[in-house]
């Protein structure tokens, strides 16, 4: 029996409110991500932000890193002060995740990011984000914070030919959209490979390699009904298997 590849899944924090107001906090990961990774033969491993732990403590535990969606990233981590549009930032989690990304990136291990994942990836590698598209991004007119059910696609993206995203999605993709922030200055080493009709960046990849792929939408909510979204996960697993065999 072949050993399963291990995917490090960065956890998010869920505040539990029961009858006794203890407000316990629990690390969690989205079930849709766990399900598709498991279906494709991988073993998801949850990476919580343990006090005092760093990327070096986790990097040998997994063959790749998955960056799920979540809350806004603290703007001070990319050299800006927060505007009133920023909400729910977790400075400790952000620092932990940035360190994880840099450690896995320097180790040459594959990384896949979605929504917040593309943003924190870009920040970790030296880029910035718009703190709020409506307030800060000239020309942004697409509805990027959809009112429709979260798994439904609501706008198209154009995909760069010859890219990894193009191999999975083709020339265009119909995607869901649940974000009010987006990439601004793209980090060195990343190239833009997907954009919305208003020019907002929807996908990036590592320049000259297949190590990094990240998208602004939520394919984990779409893969059951949209084969091209499942193909993104299949491509990720293939990249990890290729990396492990080196």
C-alpha positions in Angstrom: 0.0 0.0 0.0 1.4 3.4 -1.0 1.9 5.9 1.7 -0.6 8.8 1.5 0.8 12.2 0.8 0.3 14.6 3.7 -1.3 18.0 3.2 -0.8 20.6 5.9 -4.1 22.6 6.3 -3.8 25.9 8.2 -6.6 26.0 10.8 -8.9 28.9 11.5 -10.5 29.7 14.9 -14.1 29.0 15.7 -15.6 30.6 18.8 -18.1 28.1 20.4 -21.0 29.6 22.3 -23.0 27.1 24.4 -25.5 27.5 27.2 -22.6 28.3 29.6 -20.9 31.4 28.2 -17.4 30.1 28.2 -16.8 31.2 24.6 -14.4 28.3 24.0 -12.2 28.7 20.8 -11.6 25.7 18.6 -9.2 25.3 15.6 -11.1 24.1 12.5 -10.8 23.5 8.8 -13.6 23.5 6.2 -15.1 20.1 5.7 -15.4 20.6 1.9 -11.6 20.8 1.7 -11.0 17.8 3.9 -13.5 15.8 1.8 -11.9 16.5 -1.6 -8.4 16.0 -0.4 -9.4 12.7 1.2 -11.2 11.6 -2.0 -8.1 12.2 -4.0 -6.0 10.0 -1.7 -4.3 12.6 0.5 -4.2 12.8 4.2 -5.1 16.3 5.5 -3.2 17.3 8.7 -4.5 20.4 10.6 -1.9 23.0 11.6 -3.1 25.1 14.5 -1.3 28.2 15.7 0.3 26.7 18.8 1.8 29.2 21.1 5.6 29.4 20.4 5.5 27.2 17.4 6.9 28.2 14.0 7.0 27.0 10.5 10.1 25.0 11.2 8.1 22.9 13.7 5.6 22.0 11.0 7.4 21.8 7.7 8.6 18.2 8.1 5.1 17.0 9.0 3.6 17.6 5.5 4.5 17.3 1.9 2.6 20.5 0.9 0.7 23.4 2.4 -3.0 24.4 1.8 -4.1 27.9 2.7 -7.9 28.1 3.1 -10.1 31.2 3.2 -10.7 33.2 6.3 -10.7 36.7 7.8 -8.8 39.8 6.7 -5.0 39.9 7.2 -3.6 42.6 9.5 -2.5 45.5 7.2 0.4 46.3 9.5 2.0 43.1 8.2 2.3 44.7 4.8 3.3 48.2 5.9 -0.1 49.9 6.2 -2.4 51.1 8.9 -5.9 49.5 9.0 -8.8 51.5 7.6 -12.3 51.2 9.1 -13.1 48.7 6.3 -10.8 46.0 7.8 -12.5 43.5 10.1 -11.7 40.5 12.1 -7.9 40.5 11.7 -6.0 38.1 14.0 -2.4 39.3 14.3 -1.1 36.2 16.0 -2.6 33.9 13.4 -1.4 36.1 10.6 2.2 36.0 11.8 2.0 32.3 12.3 0.6 31.7 8.8 3.1 34.0 7.1 6.0 32.1 8.8 4.5 28.8 7.7 4.2 30.0 4.1 7.8 31.3 4.0 9.1 28.1 5.5 7.3 25.8 3.1 8.2 28.1 0.2 11.9 28.1 1.1 11.7 24.3 1.4 10.4 24.0 -2.2 7.2 22.3 -1.1 3.9 22.9 -3.1 1.4 25.5 -1.9 -2.2 26.0 -2.9 -4.2 29.0 -1.6 -7.8 30.0 -1.9 -9.4 33.4 -1.1 -7.6 34.7 2.0 -5.0 32.1 1.1 -4.0 34.0 -2.1 -3.8 37.2 -0.1 -1.7 36.0 2.8 0.5 34.2 0.4 1.2 37.4 -1.5 1.9 39.3 1.7 4.2 36.6 3.0 6.3 36.8 -0.2 6.5 40.6 -0.1 3.3 41.8 -1.8 0.3 43.9 -0.7 -3.5 43.8 -0.9 -6.3 46.4 -1.3 -7.8 46.8 2.1 -11.2 47.2 0.5 -12.0 46.9 -3.2 -14.8 49.5 -3.3 -12.9 52.1 -1.4 -9.3 51.5 -2.7 -9.3 49.8 -6.1 -9.9 52.1 -9.1 -12.1 50.5 -11.7 -13.4 47.6 -9.6 -17.0 47.2 -10.5 -17.8 43.5 -10.4 -19.8 42.3 -7.4 -17.0 40.5 -5.6 -19.1 39.9 -2.4 -21.9 37.9 -3.8 -25.4 37.9 -2.3 -26.2 34.5 -4.0 -25.6 31.2 -2.2 -21.9 30.8 -1.6 -21.3 27.8 -3.9 -23.0 29.4 -6.9 -20.8 31.0 -9.5 -21.5 34.7 -10.1 -18.8 36.1 -12.5 -16.2 35.0 -15.0 -12.4 35.2 -14.9 -10.0 35.2 -17.8 -7.2 32.7 -17.6 -3.7 33.1 -19.1 -2.8 30.5 -21.7 0.1 28.3 -20.9 -0.5 28.6 -17.1 -1.3 25.9 -14.6 -4.7 27.4 -14.1 -5.3 27.3 -17.8 -4.5 23.6 -17.8 -7.3 23.0 -15.3 -9.8 25.7 -16.3 -9.3 26.6 -19.9 -9.6 30.2 -21.3 -12.3 31.3 -18.9 -13.9 30.1 -15.6 -17.2 30.9 -14.0 -16.5 31.4 -10.3 -18.1 32.2 -6.9 -16.9 35.4 -5.2 -16.8 36.2 -1.5 -14.2 38.8 -0.8 -13.8 42.5 -0.3 -10.0 42.5 -0.5 -7.7 41.5 -3.4 -4.1 41.6 -4.5 -2.6 45.0 -5.2 1.2 44.8 -5.6 2.1 41.2 -6.7 5.1 39.7 -4.8 8.3 39.0 -6.7 8.3 35.4 -7.9 4.6 35.3 -8.5 2.8 36.0 -11.9 -0.8 36.9 -12.5 -2.6 34.1 -14.4 -6.3 35.0 -13.9 -8.3 38.2 -13.7 -11.9 39.3 -13.4 -13.5 41.5 -16.1 -12.7 44.6 -14.0 -9.0 43.7 -13.8 -9.1 42.4 -10.2 -6.5 39.7 -9.7 -8.1 36.3 -9.4 -5.2 33.9 -9.7 -1.4 33.7 -9.4 1.3 31.1 -9.8 5.0 30.9 -9.1 7.2 32.2 -11.9 9.1 29.5 -13.7 7.9 26.6 -11.6 4.8 24.7 -10.5 5.4 25.2 -6.8 2.6 27.8 -6.1 -0.9 28.2 -7.3 -3.5 30.4 -5.6 -7.0 31.7 -6.5 -9.3 34.3 -5.1 -12.5 32.3 -5.3 -13.7 29.2 -3.4 -13.3 26.1 -5.5 -13.8 23.9 -2.4 -17.5 24.9 -2.5 -17.8 24.1 -6.2 -16.0 20.9 -7.0 -19.0 18.6 -6.7 -20.9 20.2 -9.5 -18.1 21.8 -11.5 -15.5 19.3 -12.9 -13.0 22.1 -13.7 -12.9 23.1 -10.0 -12.3 19.5 -9.0 -9.5 19.6 -11.6 -7.7 22.3 -9.6 -7.5 19.9 -6.6 -6.4 17.0 -8.8 -3.7 19.3 -10.2 -2.6 20.2 -6.7 -2.3 16.5 -5.7 -0.4 15.8 -8.9 2.0 18.6 -8.1 2.5 17.2 -4.6 3.1 13.7 -5.9 5.7 15.0 -8.3 7.4 17.0 -5.6 7.6 13.9 -3.3 9.2 11.8 -6.0 12.1 14.3 -6.6 
